[in-house]
Amino acid sequence: MTEMHVVALARAPEVRAGDDLAALLLESATFDDGDIVVIASKVVSKAEGRAVVGRDRTEVISEETVEVVARRGDLQIARTRHGLVMAAAGVDASNVEANTLLPLPTDPDASARRVRATLMHRTGTRIAVVISDTAGRPWRKGQTDIAIGVAGLTPIVDLAGARDLHGNELRVTAPAVADEIAGAAELVMGKAAGTPFARVRGLTHLVTVEDGPGAASIVREVEDDLFRFGSLS
């Protein structure tokens, strides 16, 4: 039986542009071989100098938008350059100083790879890194965290061809484990607790030697996105 343990790490200081996220992580916890570190995207954006001060929110959202998917009043659902479909193109005004907006990291997979490389170099252990952000889901109320950056972890486990307990062949079963890990970590990290880091243990079998394909491999191609077309055949 696999047991997973998810722990929010110690409350972190306010992250500023240029901060070393790996150093902050090592100040708050120790890491073993096979651990998975989950980092809230907001602190990644802050450390990478993505914070925008005194700008019009509509203009910033427009700059982060590749395509407007839906609009209702002031609410805009937009596709970003990453291929993510999010409210306000992922631009956030929470957990930041007044009059500040925070777009998503420019390349979350590259960010995850950099943090992973530094952590592994300093600890000598094999660690995976997941960068998470909050998103809604089509036809579902509420939000959950998803993986927008991944390194050292296969984001999707393809079970097609395997057999269930009744001998039936699994055809399209492919758990998005990176998203599931991000969602589990959010339960302990919270939204306003000042704990943007979590450590996941017990899933060593998912941690890879190579960085892997990243969270970009989870994003469905536009031409394959049935939600995009509604009821059109």
Biotite code that builds the C-alpha atoms (Angstrom):
import biotite.structure as struc

atoms = struc.array([
    struc.Atom([0.000, 0.000, 0.000], chain_id="A", res_id=1, res_name="MET", atom_name="CA", element="C"),
    struc.Atom([1.323, 3.421, -0.956], chain_id="A", res_id=2, res_name="THR", atom_name="CA", element="C"),
    struc.Atom([1.221, 6.107, 1.726], chain_id="A", res_id=3, res_name="GLU", atom_name="CA", element="C"),
    struc.Atom([1.584, 9.764, 0.819], chain_id="A", res_id=4, res_name="MET", atom_name="CA", element="C"),
    struc.Atom([2.512, 12.424, 3.364], chain_id="A", res_id=5, res_name="HIS", atom_name="CA", element="C"),
    struc.Atom([1.991, 16.098, 2.496], chain_id="A", res_id=6, res_name="VAL", atom_name="CA", element="C"),
    struc.Atom([3.353, 18.785, 4.794], chain_id="A", res_id=7, res_name="VAL", atom_name="CA", element="C"),
    struc.Atom([3.231, 22.560, 4.439], chain_id="A", res_id=8, res_name="ALA", atom_name="CA", element="C"),
    struc.Atom([6.678, 23.949, 5.176], chain_id="A", res_id=9, res_name="LEU", atom_name="CA", element="C"),
    struc.Atom([7.389, 26.771, 7.588], chain_id="A", res_id=10, res_name="ALA", atom_name="CA", element="C"),
    struc.Atom([5.917, 30.190, 6.902], chain_id="A", res_id=11, res_name="ARG", atom_name="CA", element="C"),
    struc.Atom([8.154, 31.942, 4.367], chain_id="A", res_id=12, res_name="ALA", atom_name="CA", element="C"),
    struc.Atom([9.255, 35.579, 4.473], chain_id="A", res_id=13, res_name="PRO", atom_name="CA", element="C"),
    struc.Atom([7.909, 37.936, 1.815], chain_id="A", res_id=14, res_name="GLU", atom_name="CA", element="C"),
    struc.Atom([9.621, 36.906, -1.413], chain_id="A", res_id=15, res_name="VAL", atom_name="CA", element="C"),
    struc.Atom([11.289, 39.669, -3.409], chain_id="A", res_id=16, res_name="ARG", atom_name="CA", element="C"),
    struc.Atom([12.747, 39.839, -6.899], chain_id="A", res_id=17, res_name="ALA", atom_name="CA", element="C"),
    struc.Atom([16.047, 37.980, -7.041], chain_id="A", res_id=18, res_name="GLY", atom_name="CA", element="C"),
    struc.Atom([15.398, 35.791, -3.977], chain_id="A", res_id=19, res_name="ASP", atom_name="CA", element="C"),
    struc.Atom([16.841, 32.271, -4.006], chain_id="A", res_id=20, res_name="ASP", atom_name="CA", element="C"),
    struc.Atom([13.822, 29.964, -3.670], chain_id="A", res_id=21, res_name="LEU", atom_name="CA", element="C"),
    struc.Atom([16.007, 26.898, -3.142], chain_id="A", res_id=22, res_name="ALA", atom_name="CA", element="C"),
    struc.Atom([17.696, 28.629, -0.203], chain_id="A", res_id=23, res_name="ALA", atom_name="CA", element="C"),
    struc.Atom([14.316, 29.503, 1.319], chain_id="A", res_id=24, res_name="LEU", atom_name="CA", element="C"),
    struc.Atom([13.224, 25.896, 0.951], chain_id="A", res_id=25, res_name="LEU", atom_name="CA", element="C"),
    struc.Atom([16.386, 24.582, 2.610], chain_id="A", res_id=26, res_name="LEU", atom_name="CA", element="C"),
    struc.Atom([15.896, 27.006, 5.492], chain_id="A", res_id=27, res_name="GLU", atom_name="CA", element="C"),
    struc.Atom([12.436, 25.588, 6.137], chain_id="A", res_id=28, res_name="SER", atom_name="CA", element="C"),
    struc.Atom([12.955, 21.831, 5.782], chain_id="A", res_id=29, res_name="ALA", atom_name="CA", element="C"),
    struc.Atom([15.244, 18.912, 5.023], chain_id="A", res_id=30, res_name="THR", atom_name="CA", element="C"),
    struc.Atom([14.731, 16.738, 1.976], chain_id="A", res_id=31, res_name="PHE", atom_name="CA", element="C"),
    struc.Atom([15.164, 13.036, 1.315], chain_id="A", res_id=32, res_name="ASP", atom_name="CA", element="C"),
    struc.Atom([15.703, 11.184, -1.920], chain_id="A", res_id=33, res_name="ASP", atom_name="CA", element="C"),
    struc.Atom([12.383, 10.920, -3.764], chain_id="A", res_id=34, res_name="GLY", atom_name="CA", element="C"),
    struc.Atom([10.721, 13.940, -2.151], chain_id="A", res_id=35, res_name="ASP", atom_name="CA", element="C"),
    struc.Atom([8.484, 16.192, -4.241], chain_id="A", res_id=36, res_name="ILE", atom_name="CA", element="C"),
    struc.Atom([8.509, 19.937, -3.566], chain_id="A", res_id=37, res_name="VAL", atom_name="CA", element="C"),
    struc.Atom([5.410, 21.955, -4.464], chain_id="A", res_id=38, res_name="VAL", atom_name="CA", element="C"),
    struc.Atom([5.852, 25.712, -4.869], chain_id="A", res_id=39, res_name="ILE", atom_name="CA", element="C"),
    struc.Atom([3.046, 28.241, -5.304], chain_id="A", res_id=40, res_name="ALA", atom_name="CA", element="C"),
    struc.Atom([3.494, 30.060, -8.601], chain_id="A", res_id=41, res_name="SER", atom_name="CA", element="C"),
    struc.Atom([3.100, 33.444, -6.906], chain_id="A", res_id=42, res_name="LYS", atom_name="CA", element="C"),
    struc.Atom([6.455, 33.211, -5.124], chain_id="A", res_id=43, res_name="VAL", atom_name="CA", element="C"),
    struc.Atom([8.114, 32.053, -8.341], chain_id="A", res_id=44, res_name="VAL", atom_name="CA", element="C"),
    struc.Atom([6.747, 35.106, -10.153], chain_id="A", res_id=45, res_name="SER", atom_name="CA", element="C"),
    struc.Atom([7.866, 37.379, -7.315], chain_id="A", res_id=46, res_name="LYS", atom_name="CA", element="C"),
    struc.Atom([11.390, 35.919, -7.239], chain_id="A", res_id=47, res_name="ALA", atom_name="CA", element="C"),
    struc.Atom([11.656, 36.283, -11.015], chain_id="A", res_id=48, res_name="GLU", atom_name="CA", element="C"),
    struc.Atom([10.654, 39.944, -10.918], chain_id="A", res_id=49, res_name="GLY", atom_name="CA", element="C"),
    struc.Atom([7.283, 39.532, -12.589], chain_id="A", res_id=50, res_name="ARG", atom_name="CA", element="C"),
    struc.Atom([5.368, 41.812, -10.195], chain_id="A", res_id=51, res_name="ALA", atom_name="CA", element="C"),
    struc.Atom([3.781, 44.812, -11.904], chain_id="A", res_id=52, res_name="VAL", atom_name="CA", element="C"),
    struc.Atom([3.150, 47.969, -9.875], chain_id="A", res_id=53, res_name="VAL", atom_name="CA", element="C"),
    struc.Atom([0.759, 50.777, -10.768], chain_id="A", res_id=54, res_name="GLY", atom_name="CA", element="C"),
    struc.Atom([-0.398, 49.320, -14.090], chain_id="A", res_id=55, res_name="ARG", atom_name="CA", element="C"),
    struc.Atom([-3.956, 49.078, -15.361], chain_id="A", res_id=56, res_name="ASP", atom_name="CA", element="C"),
    struc.Atom([-5.237, 45.554, -14.702], chain_id="A", res_id=57, res_name="ARG", atom_name="CA", element="C"),
    struc.Atom([-6.986, 45.278, -18.067], chain_id="A", res_id=58, res_name="THR", atom_name="CA", element="C"),
    struc.Atom([-3.789, 46.150, -19.914], chain_id="A", res_id=59, res_name="GLU", atom_name="CA", element="C"),
    struc.Atom([-1.721, 43.622, -17.985], chain_id="A", res_id=60, res_name="VAL", atom_name="CA", element="C"),
    struc.Atom([-4.281, 40.875, -18.613], chain_id="A", res_id=61, res_name="ILE", atom_name="CA", element="C"),
    struc.Atom([-4.305, 41.763, -22.307], chain_id="A", res_id=62, res_name="SER", atom_name="CA", element="C"),
    struc.Atom([-0.517, 41.423, -22.465], chain_id="A", res_id=63, res_name="GLU", atom_name="CA", element="C"),
    struc.Atom([-0.736, 37.939, -20.946], chain_id="A", res_id=64, res_name="GLU", atom_name="CA", element="C"),
    struc.Atom([-3.593, 36.845, -23.215], chain_id="A", res_id=65, res_name="THR", atom_name="CA", element="C"),
    struc.Atom([-3.186, 34.923, -26.457], chain_id="A", res_id=66, res_name="VAL", atom_name="CA", element="C"),
    struc.Atom([-6.915, 34.318, -26.934], chain_id="A", res_id=67, res_name="GLU", atom_name="CA", element="C"),
    struc.Atom([-10.072, 35.315, -25.070], chain_id="A", res_id=68, res_name="VAL", atom_name="CA", element="C"),
    struc.Atom([-12.045, 32.114, -24.551], chain_id="A", res_id=69, res_name="VAL", atom_name="CA", element="C"),
    struc.Atom([-15.092, 33.562, -22.771], chain_id="A", res_id=70, res_name="ALA", atom_name="CA", element="C"),
    struc.Atom([-16.241, 36.826, -21.264], chain_id="A", res_id=71, res_name="ARG", atom_name="CA", element="C"),
    struc.Atom([-19.017, 37.792, -18.868], chain_id="A", res_id=72, res_name="ARG", atom_name="CA", element="C"),
    struc.Atom([-19.077, 41.335, -17.563], chain_id="A", res_id=73, res_name="GLY", atom_name="CA", element="C"),
    struc.Atom([-15.663, 42.078, -16.098], chain_id="A", res_id=74, res_name="ASP", atom_name="CA", element="C"),
    struc.Atom([-14.748, 38.387, -15.949], chain_id="A", res_id=75, res_name="LEU", atom_name="CA", element="C"),
    struc.Atom([-12.516, 37.179, -18.771], chain_id="A", res_id=76, res_name="GLN", atom_name="CA", element="C"),
    struc.Atom([-11.363, 33.607, -19.334], chain_id="A", res_id=77, res_name="ILE", atom_name="CA", element="C"),
    struc.Atom([-8.228, 33.669, -21.452], chain_id="A", res_id=78, res_name="ALA", atom_name="CA", element="C"),
    struc.Atom([-5.644, 31.361, -22.924], chain_id="A", res_id=79, res_name="ARG", atom_name="CA", element="C"),
    struc.Atom([-2.085, 32.325, -22.010], chain_id="A", res_id=80, res_name="THR", atom_name="CA", element="C"),
    struc.Atom([1.136, 31.870, -23.958], chain_id="A", res_id=81, res_name="ARG", atom_name="CA", element="C"),
    struc.Atom([1.657, 28.724, -21.879], chain_id="A", res_id=82, res_name="HIS", atom_name="CA", element="C"),
    struc.Atom([-1.567, 27.262, -23.304], chain_id="A", res_id=83, res_name="GLY", atom_name="CA", element="C"),
    struc.Atom([-3.285, 27.538, -19.923], chain_id="A", res_id=84, res_name="LEU", atom_name="CA", element="C"),
    struc.Atom([-6.927, 28.654, -19.855], chain_id="A", res_id=85, res_name="VAL", atom_name="CA", element="C"),
    struc.Atom([-7.531, 30.727, -16.741], chain_id="A", res_id=86, res_name="MET", atom_name="CA", element="C"),
    struc.Atom([-9.576, 33.586, -15.385], chain_id="A", res_id=87, res_name="ALA", atom_name="CA", element="C"),
    struc.Atom([-7.816, 36.893, -16.114], chain_id="A", res_id=88, res_name="ALA", atom_name="CA", element="C"),
    struc.Atom([-5.042, 34.958, -17.899], chain_id="A", res_id=89, res_name="ALA", atom_name="CA", element="C"),
    struc.Atom([-3.681, 33.981, -14.496], chain_id="A", res_id=90, res_name="GLY", atom_name="CA", element="C"),
    struc.Atom([-2.984, 37.596, -13.471], chain_id="A", res_id=91, res_name="VAL", atom_name="CA", element="C"),
    struc.Atom([-3.539, 37.827, -9.717], chain_id="A", res_id=92, res_name="ASP", atom_name="CA", element="C"),
    struc.Atom([-3.855, 40.621, -7.187], chain_id="A", res_id=93, res_name="ALA", atom_name="CA", element="C"),
    struc.Atom([-3.960, 38.483, -4.020], chain_id="A", res_id=94, res_name="SER", atom_name="CA", element="C"),
    struc.Atom([-1.046, 37.917, -1.630], chain_id="A", res_id=95, res_name="ASN", atom_name="CA", element="C"),
    struc.Atom([0.747, 40.937, -3.063], chain_id="A", res_id=96, res_name="VAL", atom_name="CA", element="C"),
    struc.Atom([1.220, 44.498, -1.894], chain_id="A", res_id=97, res_name="GLU", atom_name="CA", element="C"),
    struc.Atom([-1.411, 47.134, -2.718], chain_id="A", res_id=98, res_name="ALA", atom_name="CA", element="C"),
    struc.Atom([-1.568, 48.341, -6.327], chain_id="A", res_id=99, res_name="ASN", atom_name="CA", element="C"),
    struc.Atom([0.444, 45.307, -7.467], chain_id="A", res_id=100, res_name="THR", atom_name="CA", element="C"),
    struc.Atom([-0.434, 42.666, -10.055], chain_id="A", res_id=101, res_name="LEU", atom_name="CA", element="C"),
    struc.Atom([1.299, 39.324, -10.464], chain_id="A", res_id=102, res_name="LEU", atom_name="CA", element="C"),
    struc.Atom([1.308, 37.518, -13.828], chain_id="A", res_id=103, res_name="PRO", atom_name="CA", element="C"),
    struc.Atom([2.326, 33.878, -14.097], chain_id="A", res_id=104, res_name="LEU", atom_name="CA", element="C"),
    struc.Atom([6.012, 32.947, -14.434], chain_id="A", res_id=105, res_name="PRO", atom_name="CA", element="C"),
    struc.Atom([7.258, 33.391, -17.988], chain_id="A", res_id=106, res_name="THR", atom_name="CA", element="C"),
    struc.Atom([8.286, 29.717, -18.325], chain_id="A", res_id=107, res_name="ASP", atom_name="CA", element="C"),
    struc.Atom([7.134, 27.665, -15.314], chain_id="A", res_id=108, res_name="PRO", atom_name="CA", element="C"),
    struc.Atom([8.784, 24.452, -16.529], chain_id="A", res_id=109, res_name="ASP", atom_name="CA", element="C"),
    struc.Atom([12.145, 26.220, -16.836], chain_id="A", res_id=110, res_name="ALA", atom_name="CA", element="C"),
    struc.Atom([11.611, 27.694, -13.361], chain_id="A", res_id=111, res_name="SER", atom_name="CA", element="C"),
    struc.Atom([10.926, 24.226, -11.938], chain_id="A", res_id=112, res_name="ALA", atom_name="CA", element="C"),
    struc.Atom([14.060, 22.850, -13.600], chain_id="A", res_id=113, res_name="ARG", atom_name="CA", element="C"),
    struc.Atom([16.227, 25.627, -12.159], chain_id="A", res_id=114, res_name="ARG", atom_name="CA", element="C"),
    struc.Atom([14.945, 25.161, -8.597], chain_id="A", res_id=115, res_name="VAL", atom_name="CA", element="C"),
    struc.Atom([15.301, 21.394, -8.917], chain_id="A", res_id=116, res_name="ARG", atom_name="CA", element="C"),
    struc.Atom([18.879, 21.597, -10.172], chain_id="A", res_id=117, res_name="ALA", atom_name="CA", element="C"),
    struc.Atom([19.866, 23.868, -7.276], chain_id="A", res_id=118, res_name="THR", atom_name="CA", element="C"),
    struc.Atom([18.148, 21.721, -4.658], chain_id="A", res_id=119, res_name="LEU", atom_name="CA", element="C"),
    struc.Atom([19.710, 18.516, -5.936], chain_id="A", res_id=120, res_name="MET", atom_name="CA", element="C"),
    struc.Atom([23.148, 20.121, -6.117], chain_id="A", res_id=121, res_name="HIS", atom_name="CA", element="C"),
    struc.Atom([22.927, 21.400, -2.541], chain_id="A", res_id=122, res_name="ARG", atom_name="CA", element="C"),
    struc.Atom([21.355, 18.292, -1.016], chain_id="A", res_id=123, res_name="THR", atom_name="CA", element="C"),
    struc.Atom([22.745, 15.468, -3.141], chain_id="A", res_id=124, res_name="GLY", atom_name="CA", element="C"),
    struc.Atom([19.271, 13.961, -3.364], chain_id="A", res_id=125, res_name="THR", atom_name="CA", element="C"),
    struc.Atom([16.875, 13.223, -6.215], chain_id="A", res_id=126, res_name="ARG", atom_name="CA", element="C"),
    struc.Atom([13.968, 15.649, -5.863], chain_id="A", res_id=127, res_name="ILE", atom_name="CA", element="C"),
    struc.Atom([11.032, 16.611, -8.083], chain_id="A", res_id=128, res_name="ALA", atom_name="CA", element="C"),
    struc.Atom([9.580, 20.117, -8.252], chain_id="A", res_id=129, res_name="VAL", atom_name="CA", element="C"),
    struc.Atom([5.990, 21.084, -9.041], chain_id="A", res_id=130, res_name="VAL", atom_name="CA", element="C"),
    struc.Atom([4.927, 24.715, -9.483], chain_id="A", res_id=131, res_name="ILE", atom_name="CA", element="C"),
    struc.Atom([1.207, 25.079, -8.796], chain_id="A", res_id=132, res_name="SER", atom_name="CA", element="C"),
    struc.Atom([-1.462, 27.639, -9.521], chain_id="A", res_id=133, res_name="ASP", atom_name="CA", element="C"),
    struc.Atom([-5.200, 27.852, -8.927], chain_id="A", res_id=134, res_name="THR", atom_name="CA", element="C"),
    struc.Atom([-7.638, 27.265, -11.783], chain_id="A", res_id=135, res_name="ALA", atom_name="CA", element="C"),
    struc.Atom([-11.313, 26.614, -12.377], chain_id="A", res_id=136, res_name="GLY", atom_name="CA", element="C"),
    struc.Atom([-12.666, 23.615, -14.294], chain_id="A", res_id=137, res_name="ARG", atom_name="CA", element="C"),
    struc.Atom([-15.248, 23.492, -17.116], chain_id="A", res_id=138, res_name="PRO", atom_name="CA", element="C"),
    struc.Atom([-18.698, 22.613, -15.779], chain_id="A", res_id=139, res_name="TRP", atom_name="CA", element="C"),
    struc.Atom([-17.469, 22.533, -12.159], chain_id="A", res_id=140, res_name="ARG", atom_name="CA", element="C"),
    struc.Atom([-17.850, 25.149, -9.431], chain_id="A", res_id=141, res_name="LYS", atom_name="CA", element="C"),
    struc.Atom([-14.898, 26.156, -7.304], chain_id="A", res_id=142, res_name="GLY", atom_name="CA", element="C"),
    struc.Atom([-11.200, 25.968, -8.010], chain_id="A", res_id=143, res_name="GLN", atom_name="CA", element="C"),
    struc.Atom([-8.304, 23.624, -7.368], chain_id="A", res_id=144, res_name="THR", atom_name="CA", element="C"),
    struc.Atom([-4.569, 23.875, -7.814], chain_id="A", res_id=145, res_name="ASP", atom_name="CA", element="C"),
    struc.Atom([-2.969, 22.434, -10.932], chain_id="A", res_id=146, res_name="ILE", atom_name="CA", element="C"),
    struc.Atom([0.638, 21.931, -11.993], chain_id="A", res_id=147, res_name="ALA", atom_name="CA", element="C"),
    struc.Atom([1.868, 24.653, -14.344], chain_id="A", res_id=148, res_name="ILE", atom_name="CA", element="C"),
    struc.Atom([5.556, 23.770, -14.007], chain_id="A", res_id=149, res_name="GLY", atom_name="CA", element="C"),
    struc.Atom([7.102, 20.342, -13.439], chain_id="A", res_id=150, res_name="VAL", atom_name="CA", element="C"),
    struc.Atom([10.629, 18.934, -13.270], chain_id="A", res_id=151, res_name="ALA", atom_name="CA", element="C"),
    struc.Atom([11.694, 15.436, -12.244], chain_id="A", res_id=152, res_name="GLY", atom_name="CA", element="C"),
    struc.Atom([8.215, 13.971, -12.447], chain_id="A", res_id=153, res_name="LEU", atom_name="CA", element="C"),
    struc.Atom([6.210, 12.318, -15.203], chain_id="A", res_id=154, res_name="THR", atom_name="CA", element="C"),
    struc.Atom([3.109, 14.580, -15.257], chain_id="A", res_id=155, res_name="PRO", atom_name="CA", element="C"),
    struc.Atom([0.762, 11.912, -16.620], chain_id="A", res_id=156, res_name="ILE", atom_name="CA", element="C"),
    struc.Atom([0.900, 8.165, -15.986], chain_id="A", res_id=157, res_name="VAL", atom_name="CA", element="C"),
    struc.Atom([-0.454, 6.363, -19.048], chain_id="A", res_id=158, res_name="ASP", atom_name="CA", element="C"),
    struc.Atom([-2.254, 3.188, -17.944], chain_id="A", res_id=159, res_name="LEU", atom_name="CA", element="C"),
    struc.Atom([-3.654, 2.344, -21.385], chain_id="A", res_id=160, res_name="ALA", atom_name="CA", element="C"),
    struc.Atom([-3.231, -1.357, -22.037], chain_id="A", res_id=161, res_name="GLY", atom_name="CA", element="C"),
    struc.Atom([-3.151, -2.342, -18.379], chain_id="A", res_id=162, res_name="ALA", atom_name="CA", element="C"),
    struc.Atom([-5.883, -4.522, -16.856], chain_id="A", res_id=163, res_name="ARG", atom_name="CA", element="C"),
    struc.Atom([-8.224, -3.690, -13.996], chain_id="A", res_id=164, res_name="ASP", atom_name="CA", element="C"),
    struc.Atom([-9.100, -6.146, -11.208], chain_id="A", res_id=165, res_name="LEU", atom_name="CA", element="C"),
    struc.Atom([-11.779, -7.693, -13.437], chain_id="A", res_id=166, res_name="HIS", atom_name="CA", element="C"),
    struc.Atom([-9.440, -8.200, -16.361], chain_id="A", res_id=167, res_name="GLY", atom_name="CA", element="C"),
    struc.Atom([-10.846, -5.345, -18.428], chain_id="A", res_id=168, res_name="ASN", atom_name="CA", element="C"),
    struc.Atom([-8.328, -3.491, -20.561], chain_id="A", res_id=169, res_name="GLU", atom_name="CA", element="C"),
    struc.Atom([-7.855, 0.169, -19.680], chain_id="A", res_id=170, res_name="LEU", atom_name="CA", element="C"),
    struc.Atom([-8.045, 2.241, -22.849], chain_id="A", res_id=171, res_name="ARG", atom_name="CA", element="C"),
    struc.Atom([-7.894, 5.953, -21.983], chain_id="A", res_id=172, res_name="VAL", atom_name="CA", element="C"),
    struc.Atom([-6.936, 5.937, -18.297], chain_id="A", res_id=173, res_name="THR", atom_name="CA", element="C"),
    struc.Atom([-4.138, 8.441, -17.727], chain_id="A", res_id=174, res_name="ALA", atom_name="CA", element="C"),
    struc.Atom([-4.085, 10.036, -14.263], chain_id="A", res_id=175, res_name="PRO", atom_name="CA", element="C"),
    struc.Atom([-2.650, 13.565, -14.294], chain_id="A", res_id=176, res_name="ALA", atom_name="CA", element="C"),
    struc.Atom([-0.523, 12.882, -11.221], chain_id="A", res_id=177, res_name="VAL", atom_name="CA", element="C"),
    struc.Atom([1.196, 16.279, -11.288], chain_id="A", res_id=178, res_name="ALA", atom_name="CA", element="C"),
    struc.Atom([-2.188, 18.016, -11.008], chain_id="A", res_id=179, res_name="ASP", atom_name="CA", element="C"),
    struc.Atom([-3.265, 15.614, -8.259], chain_id="A", res_id=180, res_name="GLU", atom_name="CA", element="C"),
    struc.Atom([-0.092, 16.369, -6.292], chain_id="A", res_id=181, res_name="ILE", atom_name="CA", element="C"),
    struc.Atom([-0.626, 20.120, -6.741], chain_id="A", res_id=182, res_name="ALA", atom_name="CA", element="C"),
    struc.Atom([-4.208, 19.807, -5.492], chain_id="A", res_id=183, res_name="GLY", atom_name="CA", element="C"),
    struc.Atom([-3.173, 17.739, -2.466], chain_id="A", res_id=184, res_name="ALA", atom_name="CA", element="C"),
    struc.Atom([-0.462, 20.238, -1.560], chain_id="A", res_id=185, res_name="ALA", atom_name="CA", element="C"),
    struc.Atom([-2.900, 23.157, -1.765], chain_id="A", res_id=186, res_name="GLU", atom_name="CA", element="C"),
    struc.Atom([-4.980, 21.556, 0.983], chain_id="A", res_id=187, res_name="LEU", atom_name="CA", element="C"),
    struc.Atom([-2.141, 22.086, 3.460], chain_id="A", res_id=188, res_name="VAL", atom_name="CA", element="C"),
    struc.Atom([-0.606, 25.254, 1.984], chain_id="A", res_id=189, res_name="MET", atom_name="CA", element="C"),
    struc.Atom([-3.838, 27.266, 2.023], chain_id="A", res_id=190, res_name="GLY", atom_name="CA", element="C"),
    struc.Atom([-4.421, 30.596, 0.312], chain_id="A", res_id=191, res_name="LYS", atom_name="CA", element="C"),
    struc.Atom([-3.571, 33.131, 2.997], chain_id="A", res_id=192, res_name="ALA", atom_name="CA", element="C"),
    struc.Atom([-1.334, 31.284, 5.457], chain_id="A", res_id=193, res_name="ALA", atom_name="CA", element="C"),
    struc.Atom([1.973, 32.507, 4.066], chain_id="A", res_id=194, res_name="GLY", atom_name="CA", element="C"),
    struc.Atom([3.120, 28.942, 3.393], chain_id="A", res_id=195, res_name="THR", atom_name="CA", element="C"),
    struc.Atom([3.886, 28.756, -0.349], chain_id="A", res_id=196, res_name="PRO", atom_name="CA", element="C"),
    struc.Atom([5.929, 25.541, -0.081], chain_id="A", res_id=197, res_name="PHE", atom_name="CA", element="C"),
    struc.Atom([4.930, 21.947, 0.587], chain_id="A", res_id=198, res_name="ALA", atom_name="CA", element="C"),
    struc.Atom([6.838, 18.667, 0.747], chain_id="A", res_id=199, res_name="ARG", atom_name="CA", element="C"),
    struc.Atom([5.295, 15.440, -0.534], chain_id="A", res_id=200, res_name="VAL", atom_name="CA", element="C"),
    struc.Atom([6.691, 12.061, 0.539], chain_id="A", res_id=201, res_name="ARG", atom_name="CA", element="C"),
    struc.Atom([5.755, 8.531, -0.389], chain_id="A", res_id=202, res_name="GLY", atom_name="CA", element="C"),
    struc.Atom([5.657, 8.913, -4.178], chain_id="A", res_id=203, res_name="LEU", atom_name="CA", element="C"),
    struc.Atom([9.315, 8.122, -4.863], chain_id="A", res_id=204, res_name="THR", atom_name="CA", element="C"),
    struc.Atom([8.297, 5.842, -7.724], chain_id="A", res_id=205, res_name="HIS", atom_name="CA", element="C"),
    struc.Atom([7.064, 8.905, -9.636], chain_id="A", res_id=206, res_name="LEU", atom_name="CA", element="C"),
    struc.Atom([10.300, 10.882, -9.272], chain_id="A", res_id=207, res_name="VAL", atom_name="CA", element="C"),
    struc.Atom([12.559, 10.580, -12.306], chain_id="A", res_id=208, res_name="THR", atom_name="CA", element="C"),
    struc.Atom([16.263, 11.087, -12.913], chain_id="A", res_id=209, res_name="VAL", atom_name="CA", element="C"),
    struc.Atom([15.668, 13.352, -15.902], chain_id="A", res_id=210, res_name="GLU", atom_name="CA", element="C"),
    struc.Atom([13.669, 16.570, -15.739], chain_id="A", res_id=211, res_name="ASP", atom_name="CA", element="C"),
    struc.Atom([11.044, 15.077, -18.057], chain_id="A", res_id=212, res_name="GLY", atom_name="CA", element="C"),
    struc.Atom([8.568, 16.733, -20.434], chain_id="A", res_id=213, res_name="PRO", atom_name="CA", element="C"),
    struc.Atom([7.279, 19.295, -17.941], chain_id="A", res_id=214, res_name="GLY", atom_name="CA", element="C"),
    struc.Atom([3.766, 20.569, -17.330], chain_id="A", res_id=215, res_name="ALA", atom_name="CA", element="C"),
    struc.Atom([3.584, 21.765, -20.933], chain_id="A", res_id=216, res_name="ALA", atom_name="CA", element="C"),
    struc.Atom([2.928, 18.141, -21.873], chain_id="A", res_id=217, res_name="SER", atom_name="CA", element="C"),
    struc.Atom([-0.354, 18.225, -19.920], chain_id="A", res_id=218, res_name="ILE", atom_name="CA", element="C"),
    struc.Atom([-1.812, 21.090, -21.931], chain_id="A", res_id=219, res_name="VAL", atom_name="CA", element="C"),
    struc.Atom([-4.289, 19.820, -24.502], chain_id="A", res_id=220, res_name="ARG", atom_name="CA", element="C"),
    struc.Atom([-3.717, 21.038, -28.038], chain_id="A", res_id=221, res_name="GLU", atom_name="CA", element="C"),
    struc.Atom([-6.248, 23.657, -29.111], chain_id="A", res_id=222, res_name="VAL", atom_name="CA", element="C"),
    struc.Atom([-7.516, 21.540, -32.011], chain_id="A", res_id=223, res_name="GLU", atom_name="CA", element="C"),
    struc.Atom([-8.235, 18.659, -29.600], chain_id="A", res_id=224, res_name="ASP", atom_name="CA", element="C"),
    struc.Atom([-10.059, 20.780, -27.021], chain_id="A", res_id=225, res_name="ASP", atom_name="CA", element="C"),
    struc.Atom([-13.739, 19.849, -27.301], chain_id="A", res_id=226, res_name="LEU", atom_name="CA", element="C"),
    struc.Atom([-14.752, 22.389, -24.626], chain_id="A", res_id=227, res_name="PHE", atom_name="CA", element="C"),
    struc.Atom([-13.547, 25.112, -26.966], chain_id="A", res_id=228, res_name="ARG", atom_name="CA", element="C"),
    struc.Atom([-16.289, 24.250, -29.477], chain_id="A", res_id=229, res_name="PHE", atom_name="CA", element="C"),
    struc.Atom([-19.198, 23.649, -27.117], chain_id="A", res_id=230, res_name="GLY", atom_name="CA", element="C"),
    struc.Atom([-21.903, 21.550, -28.813], chain_id="A", res_id=231, res_name="SER", atom_name="CA", element="C"),
    struc.Atom([-20.540, 22.003, -32.340], chain_id="A", res_id=232, res_name="LEU", atom_name="CA", element="C"),
    struc.Atom([-19.697, 18.737, -34.065], chain_id="A", res_id=233, res_name="SER", atom_name="CA", element="C"),
])
